[in-house]
Amino acid sequence: MQPDPALGAVKTYRYLRLALVAIVVLLFAAVALEWWDTGRRCLQGSISAYFHTPVQSVFVGVLVTMGVCLVALKGNSEAEDVLLNVAGMLAPGVAFVPTAEEGTCTSVPMTSGVLTGRVENNMQALFVTGALVGLAVFVIARREAGGAGLGRWDRLGITGTVLLLGGGAVWFYVARDSFVAHAHGAAAIPMFACIVAVVWLNGRDVRSSMGTAAEPRAAARYVATYRTISMLMFASLVVTVGISLLARSSVLVLSVEVVLITLFAVFWLVQTTELWTRGLRRS
């Protein structure tokens, strides 16, 4: 029997969403092992601070993988798709520019003498790759649009890409020290804000795609679940930013970040369950 291409596409969506859950498990496992190796005596002040520990490779790999998955995933709506793309573009920046707070809790001392050189290499490689990907997206979108011209959401996405990459590049080349010191937070906060908005959009749109008489209860459950996750993620993000501004390093920040990242994984599990046989939602 010949494989069904449509089923293959659905499975691809399914595995991409599950991959986002798997990388969260990978990150938490690496952090837990580092905590164990310190003698279970101390914790870093934030997830990002684990960049300065042996967790570094996993931390960078998780964020880069997350970025690729978010860009590759097609959103259930044009707005969701743009938000996923923006979050995906920001994720590698969060990985390549570490938080300035190194902390003092590590099982193995990590040298930071080459940190600036590493940031310079990685970010310039990201700018080059982002420019080439953006150009390819523009060419593909123009070809698919034909004589009708680019649609509103295509124009918005391409403009956002240019502003995001261009603004980051200007900041990087004009004020290098400021970029290294502050770009991590400047990328992390809007990245998670985009994800929160994606979860909220799912709560708004899921009911219209499950409108048959047999599905109103299921739709109500998904609406409630998505809205609850989005509100909890928003609250966690606000608390994390607030505590970070008031106390530069605190185990409380780490705890709230763990909740935020866990909710991120829960969302993808819920959406994977909802769209297990469909891949994408239809209005």
HUPE-V23193 format. One record per helix or strand. SS is the DSSP state (H for helix, E for strand). FROM is the first residue (numbers start at 1). TO is the last residue. If there is no record, write none. Layout:
# HUPE-V23193
ss->[SS;SS]
from->[FROM;FROM]
to->[TO;TO]
This chain:
# HUPE-V23193
ss->[H;H;H;H;H;H;H;H;H]
from->[5;48;56;78;115;152;176;216;251]
to->[37;52;72;96;148;174;209;246;274]
